[in-house]
Amino acid sequence: MLERVDFRAAQREAFRSDVAAGLSAPRKTLPSRWLYDDRGSELFEEITRLPEYYPTRTETGILRDNAADIADFCGSRAVLIEYGAGAGVKTEILLGALDNPALYVPVDIAGDFLVDAANRIEQRFPYIEIRPVVADFTADFDLPADLPKLPPRVAFFPGSTIGNLAKPDAVEFLARARAHVGPGGRMVIGVDLRKDIGTLIRAYDDAAGVTAAFNLNLLERINRELGGDFDLTRFAHEARWNARKSAIEMHLVSLSEQDVEVDGQKIRFAEGETIHTEDSRKYELAEFEALAASAGWRLAQTWTDPDGQFAVLGLA
């Protein structure tokens, strides 16, 4: 059983800095990684089970239908490094298909949630060593120095999370993963594909309001960790399609003119002003192939669903 550690203290200063910078900018924004505290991670797992949210069930179906092929692509005795590990449901599919995996290294920013997920994986696969790493995978971080250095190391990045990153940041992340797995390493990554706008809007603004609660939880986190006084009833969740970026944007909209205090700083909001909290980019396959190539990857395998909504890609 992996021990629970208080990771919050190490993250709080970075959170404080990002909030201060983002809320004082001319166009207010907050990095999407801060949506995923323990409560945010729980809400996101609830989102993945909603009828409107097609990405998780579609990707899960692709992984199940192609598990043997994906395992062959990864190779025997793989060291699996998963970025943004979350609850690990898709991980169980891949680990269950792999030939005698040597080690599982889940990486996530939400420490307690990561430990819970790692413990579930440990119970399901007691013969696999697990080495969780609490880190923000969108920034440089070190893997444990004693990880096996010989291939195959396999980076696993499901959930279309790559779409949350601006293209320069996506290239930087893909290059970091390339360096982590080293020569001969591989990557299995989920990519959400372009589709009709109505399907996309419904996926990010569900009828039950779970995505709204997920987004608003960021303000609640600011209140809790930074002494903010956001009144959540005076903000609303909104999902927008940005055709130029080919992305769904998530915003928190101020419903009135108001002042909010955060960490001793007064923040003025005009009515209708927003905090931009997340992008979710949708790709054409050729576009993503070029993006990956610029980070040193070659597209080696493509697995998709019958409707072409989503792709799981094997990079080498």
SEMI-826121 format. One record per residue (C-alpha): residue in three letters; x, y, z. Coordinates in steps of 0.05 Angstrom, whole numbers, padded with zeros to 5 digits, always signed. Each point is the difference from the previous one (the first is absolute). Layout:
<panus>
{ALA, {X, Y, Z}}
...
</panus>
This chain:
<panus>
{MET, {+00000, +00000, +00000}}
{LEU, {+00029, +00067, -00021}}
{GLU, {+00003, +00054, +00054}}
{ARG, {-00040, +00063, -00003}}
{VAL, {+00042, +00063, +00003}}
{ASP, {-00021, +00073, +00006}}
{PHE, {+00019, +00025, -00069}}
{ARG, {-00041, +00064, +00004}}
{ALA, {+00053, +00042, +00034}}
{ALA, {+00049, -00010, -00057}}
{GLN, {-00051, +00021, -00052}}
{ARG, {-00032, +00059, +00036}}
{GLU, {+00052, +00052, -00018}}
{ALA, {-00004, -00017, -00074}}
{PHE, {-00075, +00003, +00004}}
{ARG, {+00003, +00068, +00035}}
{SER, {+00047, +00027, -00053}}
{ASP, {-00043, -00024, -00058}}
{VAL, {-00064, +00027, +00030}}
{ALA, {+00031, +00068, +00014}}
{ALA, {+00028, +00005, -00070}}
{GLY, {-00062, -00028, -00035}}
{LEU, {-00052, +00042, +00036}}
{SER, {+00040, +00065, -00009}}
{ALA, {+00009, -00010, -00075}}
{PRO, {-00041, +00042, -00049}}
{ARG, {-00036, -00064, -00021}}
{LYS, {-00007, -00041, +00062}}
{THR, {+00023, -00072, -00005}}
{LEU, {+00020, -00058, +00045}}
{PRO, {+00041, -00061, -00021}}
{SER, {-00045, -00061, -00008}}
{ARG, {+00046, -00043, +00042}}
{TRP, {-00027, +00033, +00063}}
{LEU, {-00070, -00028, -00015}}
{TYR, {+00026, -00067, +00024}}
{ASP, {+00005, +00003, +00075}}
{ASP, {-00029, -00061, +00035}}
{ARG, {-00072, +00025, -00007}}
{GLY, {+00011, +00022, -00072}}
{SER, {+00029, -00068, -00017}}
{GLU, {-00060, -00034, +00031}}
{LEU, {-00048, +00045, -00040}}
{PHE, {+00039, -00014, -00064}}
{GLU, {-00007, -00075, +00011}}
{GLU, {-00075, +00012, +00007}}
{ILE, {+00001, +00040, -00065}}
{THR, {+00031, -00059, -00037}}
{ARG, {-00062, -00041, +00016}}
{LEU, {-00051, +00051, -00027}}
{PRO, {-00040, -00018, -00063}}
{GLU, {+00022, +00064, -00035}}
{TYR, {+00074, -00011, +00013}}
{TYR, {+00020, -00046, -00058}}
{PRO, {+00077, +00003, +00006}}
{THR, {+00008, -00048, +00059}}
{ARG, {-00046, -00055, -00023}}
{THR, {+00024, +00005, -00072}}
{GLU, {+00073, -00003, +00019}}
{THR, {-00013, -00056, +00050}}
{GLY, {-00034, -00039, -00056}}
{ILE, {+00059, +00010, -00046}}
{LEU, {+00049, -00024, +00054}}
{ARG, {-00042, -00062, +00015}}
{ASP, {-00011, -00018, -00073}}
{ASN, {+00074, +00008, -00017}}
{ALA, {+00033, -00019, +00066}}
{ALA, {+00041, -00057, -00029}}
{ASP, {+00026, +00043, -00058}}
{ILE, {+00017, +00058, +00046}}
{ALA, {+00036, -00047, +00048}}
{ASP, {+00041, -00028, -00058}}
{PHE, {+00018, +00071, -00019}}
{CYS, {+00023, +00014, +00071}}
{GLY, {+00043, -00063, +00005}}
{SER, {+00017, -00049, +00055}}
{ARG, {+00024, +00022, +00070}}
{ALA, {-00022, +00072, -00012}}
{VAL, {+00010, +00056, +00050}}
{LEU, {-00066, +00037, -00007}}
{ILE, {+00003, +00075, +00016}}
{GLU, {-00069, +00031, +00003}}
{TYR, {-00009, +00076, +00000}}
{GLY, {-00062, +00027, +00035}}
{ALA, {-00015, -00069, +00028}}
{GLY, {-00069, +00016, +00029}}
{ALA, {-00041, -00059, +00023}}
{GLY, {+00038, -00050, -00043}}
{VAL, {-00059, -00034, -00033}}
{LYS, {+00032, +00001, -00069}}
{THR, {+00066, -00019, +00031}}
{GLU, {-00031, -00065, +00025}}
{ILE, {-00018, -00019, -00072}}
{LEU, {+00071, +00012, -00025}}
{LEU, {+00036, -00031, +00060}}
{GLY, {-00045, -00061, -00005}}
{ALA, {+00019, -00009, -00073}}
{LEU, {+00075, +00013, +00006}}
{ASP, {+00049, -00058, +00000}}
{ASN, {+00031, -00002, +00069}}
{PRO, {+00006, +00075, +00013}}
{ALA, {+00060, +00018, +00043}}
{LEU, {-00023, +00064, +00033}}
{TYR, {-00057, +00051, +00001}}
{VAL, {+00016, +00073, +00012}}
{PRO, {-00063, +00043, +00006}}
{VAL, {+00012, +00076, -00001}}
{ASP, {-00054, +00048, +00025}}
{ILE, {-00004, +00068, +00033}}
{ALA, {-00056, -00021, +00050}}
{GLY, {+00041, -00038, +00051}}
{ASP, {-00054, -00032, +00044}}
{PHE, {-00040, -00020, -00062}}
{LEU, {+00063, -00029, -00031}}
{VAL, {+00014, -00043, +00062}}
{ASP, {-00072, -00026, +00000}}
{ALA, {+00005, -00018, -00074}}
{ALA, {+00068, -00033, +00009}}
{ASN, {-00027, -00041, +00058}}
{ARG, {-00058, -00024, -00043}}
{ILE, {+00049, -00020, -00055}}
{GLU, {+00044, -00035, +00051}}
{GLN, {-00059, -00041, +00025}}
{ARG, {-00019, -00019, -00072}}
{PHE, {+00072, -00015, -00021}}
{PRO, {+00039, -00020, +00063}}
{TYR, {+00057, -00028, -00042}}
{ILE, {+00017, +00068, -00032}}
{GLU, {+00044, +00050, +00037}}
{ILE, {-00032, +00069, +00003}}
{ARG, {+00040, +00065, +00009}}
{PRO, {-00048, +00060, +00001}}
{VAL, {+00029, +00069, -00014}}
{VAL, {-00036, +00063, +00023}}
{ALA, {+00017, +00052, -00053}}
{ASP, {-00029, +00049, -00049}}
{PHE, {+00013, -00037, -00066}}
{THR, {-00008, +00066, -00039}}
{ALA, {+00066, +00024, +00030}}
{ASP, {+00069, -00033, +00004}}
{PHE, {+00006, -00052, +00055}}
{ASP, {+00045, -00059, +00015}}
{LEU, {-00019, -00072, +00000}}
{PRO, {+00030, -00044, +00055}}
{ALA, {+00074, -00008, -00015}}
{ASP, {-00001, -00076, +00010}}
{LEU, {-00053, -00016, -00053}}
{PRO, {+00025, -00053, -00049}}
{LYS, {+00037, +00036, -00056}}
{LEU, {-00006, -00053, -00053}}
{PRO, {-00061, +00000, -00046}}
{PRO, {-00056, -00010, -00006}}
{ARG, {-00023, +00061, +00038}}
{VAL, {-00070, +00018, -00022}}
{ALA, {-00034, +00068, +00012}}
{PHE, {-00075, -00006, +00008}}
{PHE, {-00043, +00063, -00007}}
{PRO, {-00073, -00018, -00009}}
{GLY, {-00062, +00043, +00007}}
{SER, {+00016, +00051, -00056}}
{THR, {+00034, +00042, +00053}}
{ILE, {+00050, +00022, -00053}}
{GLY, {-00057, +00044, -00025}}
{ASN, {+00003, +00042, +00063}}
{LEU, {+00068, +00025, -00020}}
{ALA, {+00014, +00057, -00048}}
{LYS, {+00039, -00026, -00060}}
{PRO, {+00069, +00026, +00024}}
{ASP, {-00013, -00031, +00068}}
{ALA, {-00024, -00065, -00032}}
{VAL, {+00065, -00004, -00040}}
{GLU, {+00040, +00014, +00064}}
{PHE, {-00038, -00055, +00037}}
{LEU, {+00009, -00050, -00056}}
{ALA, {+00074, +00015, -00002}}
{ARG, {+00004, -00010, +00076}}
{ALA, {-00034, -00067, -00007}}
{ARG, {+00048, -00017, -00056}}
{ALA, {+00058, +00014, +00046}}
{HIS, {-00031, -00039, +00057}}
{VAL, {-00008, -00064, -00040}}
{GLY, {+00067, +00008, -00035}}
{PRO, {+00025, -00033, -00064}}
{GLY, {-00044, -00058, -00020}}
{GLY, {-00056, +00024, +00045}}
{ARG, {-00072, +00005, -00022}}
{MET, {-00064, +00039, +00016}}
{VAL, {-00074, -00017, +00000}}
{ILE, {-00042, +00063, -00002}}
{GLY, {-00074, +00017, -00006}}
{VAL, {-00020, +00055, -00048}}
{ASP, {-00070, +00028, -00008}}
{LEU, {-00018, +00012, -00073}}
{ARG, {-00039, +00057, -00031}}
{LYS, {-00075, -00010, -00004}}
{ASP, {-00066, +00039, +00000}}
{ILE, {-00003, +00059, +00048}}
{GLY, {-00065, -00022, +00033}}
{THR, {+00030, -00065, +00024}}
{LEU, {+00060, +00038, +00028}}
{ILE, {-00040, +00053, +00037}}
{ARG, {-00045, -00053, +00033}}
{ALA, {+00062, -00039, +00022}}
{TYR, {+00027, +00061, +00037}}
{ASP, {-00065, +00028, +00027}}
{ASP, {-00040, -00060, +00022}}
{ALA, {-00074, +00002, +00020}}
{ALA, {+00014, -00024, +00071}}
{GLY, {+00048, +00058, +00013}}
{VAL, {+00060, -00044, +00021}}
{THR, {+00048, +00037, -00047}}
{ALA, {-00025, +00066, +00029}}
{ALA, {+00014, -00025, +00070}}
{PHE, {+00069, -00023, -00023}}
{ASN, {+00016, +00069, -00028}}
{LEU, {-00029, +00038, +00060}}
{ASN, {+00040, -00044, +00047}}
{LEU, {+00061, +00040, -00022}}
{LEU, {-00029, +00062, +00034}}
{GLU, {-00017, -00041, +00061}}
{ARG, {+00072, -00024, +00001}}
{ILE, {+00024, +00072, -00002}}
{ASN, {-00046, +00016, +00059}}
{ARG, {+00025, -00059, +00039}}
{GLU, {+00074, +00003, -00013}}
{LEU, {+00012, +00074, -00012}}
{GLY, {-00051, +00033, +00044}}
{GLY, {-00043, +00024, -00059}}
{ASP, {-00071, +00024, +00008}}
{PHE, {-00030, -00021, -00067}}
{ASP, {-00076, -00006, +00003}}
{LEU, {-00011, -00060, -00045}}
{THR, {-00073, +00020, -00012}}
{ARG, {+00025, +00062, -00037}}
{PHE, {+00040, -00040, -00052}}
{ALA, {-00024, -00049, -00053}}
{HIS, {+00034, -00053, -00042}}
{GLU, {+00001, +00010, -00075}}
{ALA, {+00028, -00044, -00057}}
{ARG, {+00017, +00035, -00065}}
{TRP, {+00026, -00024, -00068}}
{ASN, {+00061, +00038, -00026}}
{ALA, {+00006, -00016, -00074}}
{ARG, {+00067, +00034, -00007}}
{LYS, {+00031, -00046, +00052}}
{SER, {-00044, -00060, -00017}}
{ALA, {-00015, -00003, +00074}}
{ILE, {-00055, -00001, +00052}}
{GLU, {+00014, +00054, +00051}}
{MET, {-00025, -00003, +00072}}
{HIS, {-00014, +00066, +00034}}
{LEU, {-00027, +00024, +00067}}
{VAL, {-00045, +00060, -00014}}
{SER, {-00011, +00055, +00050}}
{LEU, {-00076, +00011, +00005}}
{SER, {+00007, +00071, +00027}}
{GLU, {+00050, +00055, +00012}}
{GLN, {+00036, -00020, +00063}}
{ASP, {+00064, +00003, +00041}}
{VAL, {+00032, -00063, +00026}}
{GLU, {+00058, -00004, +00049}}
{VAL, {+00053, -00054, -00009}}
{ASP, {+00061, -00007, +00044}}
{GLY, {-00007, +00073, +00022}}
{GLN, {-00007, +00025, -00072}}
{LYS, {-00064, +00032, -00026}}
{ILE, {-00023, -00025, -00068}}
{ARG, {-00052, +00040, -00040}}
{PHE, {-00048, -00037, -00046}}
{ALA, {-00046, +00033, -00050}}
{GLU, {-00067, -00032, -00015}}
{GLY, {+00012, -00053, -00053}}
{GLU, {+00075, -00001, +00010}}
{THR, {+00029, -00070, +00001}}
{ILE, {+00056, -00042, +00029}}
{HIS, {+00025, -00046, -00055}}
{THR, {+00015, -00067, +00034}}
{GLU, {+00011, -00052, -00054}}
{ASP, {+00009, -00015, -00073}}
{SER, {-00015, -00067, -00031}}
{ARG, {+00028, -00002, -00071}}
{LYS, {-00026, -00048, -00053}}
{TYR, {+00048, -00025, -00053}}
{GLU, {+00001, -00028, -00069}}
{LEU, {+00045, -00061, -00003}}
{ALA, {+00049, +00030, -00050}}
{GLU, {+00005, +00063, +00043}}
{PHE, {+00017, -00039, +00062}}
{GLU, {+00050, -00043, -00037}}
{ALA, {+00038, +00063, -00020}}
{LEU, {-00004, +00027, +00071}}
{ALA, {+00029, -00065, +00028}}
{ALA, {+00055, -00001, -00054}}
{SER, {+00023, +00068, +00022}}
{ALA, {+00013, -00030, +00070}}
{GLY, {+00040, -00059, -00027}}
{TRP, {-00056, -00052, -00006}}
{ARG, {-00021, -00042, -00060}}
{LEU, {-00073, -00022, -00007}}
{ALA, {+00006, -00076, -00002}}
{GLN, {-00071, -00025, +00016}}
{THR, {-00071, +00028, -00001}}
{TRP, {-00060, -00031, +00034}}
{THR, {-00068, +00034, -00005}}
{ASP, {-00074, -00012, +00011}}
{PRO, {-00048, -00017, -00057}}
{ASP, {-00027, +00071, -00002}}
{GLY, {+00069, +00033, -00001}}
{GLN, {-00014, +00042, +00062}}
{PHE, {+00063, -00016, +00038}}
{ALA, {+00069, -00030, -00013}}
{VAL, {+00051, -00038, +00042}}
{LEU, {+00068, +00010, -00032}}
{GLY, {+00064, -00040, +00006}}
{LEU, {+00062, +00045, -00005}}
{ALA, {+00070, -00026, -00009}}
</panus>
